[in-house]
Amino acid sequence: MIGLFYGAAGTIGQSALWGPVPLGLIVAVIGTGALLLAVRVLTGDRWAALATGLGVMLTTLVLSGRGPGGSVVVPAPADGQLSTGVIWTVAVPVMVAVVVAWPRLSPRATTPSGSAFHDHGASTN
């Protein structure tokens, strides 16, 4: 659900400029990347991060098309120019792929002998 919100906020806000600096795009990419990373780290689950990323991508896809009244949230760039909308549309799947495919974030606990520690419920008397 939060992925849908971030997707909407990023898709709408990515076009904000501060002079020549695409501040909206920078904030959208940092915010979405931080969200994906937080979901992955806090849950330890690739599937939760993937679901969040799919929500962002779905919202971006829906809002990037032409609305029923002909309105466009993300306009097409002029010929020969690269728009922040195109960068946003490509950056989201790349961020999702990196966060989901990243190796395990927490190392397994080991005993002093170097072998992995497993508690199989055995008790010692």
Residue pairs with C-beta under 8 A, 6 or more apart in sequence:
1 55
2 35
2 39
2 52
2 55
3 35
3 51
3 52
3 53
3 54
3 55
3 56
3 58
3 59
4 55
4 56
4 58
4 59
6 31
6 32
6 35
6 52
6 55
6 56
6 59
7 32
7 55
7 56
7 57
7 58
7 59
7 60
7 63
7 92
8 59
8 63
9 28
9 31
10 28
10 29
10 31
10 32
10 56
10 60
10 88
10 92
11 28
11 59
11 60
11 63
11 64
11 73
11 74
11 88
12 63
12 73
13 24
13 27
13 28
14 22
14 24
14 25
14 28
14 74
14 84
14 85
14 87
14 88
15 24
15 25
15 74
15 83
15 84
15 85
16 22
16 23
16 24
16 25
16 27
17 23
17 24
22 84
22 87
24 84
25 84
25 87
25 88
28 88
29 88
29 91
29 95
32 56
32 92
32 95
33 95
33 99
35 52
36 49
36 52
36 53
36 56
36 95
36 96
36 99
37 99
39 48
39 49
39 52
40 46
40 48
40 49
40 99
40 100
40 102
40 105
41 105
43 49
44 105
44 106
46 100
49 96
49 99
49 100
50 96
50 100
53 92
53 93
53 95
53 96
53 99
53 100
54 96
56 92
56 96
57 92
57 93
57 96
60 88
60 89
60 92
63 73
63 74
64 73
64 74
64 85
64 89
66 72
67 73
74 83
74 85
74 88
74 89
75 83
75 85
76 83
76 85
77 83
77 85
77 86
108 116
108 117
109 116
109 117
110 116
110 117
111 117
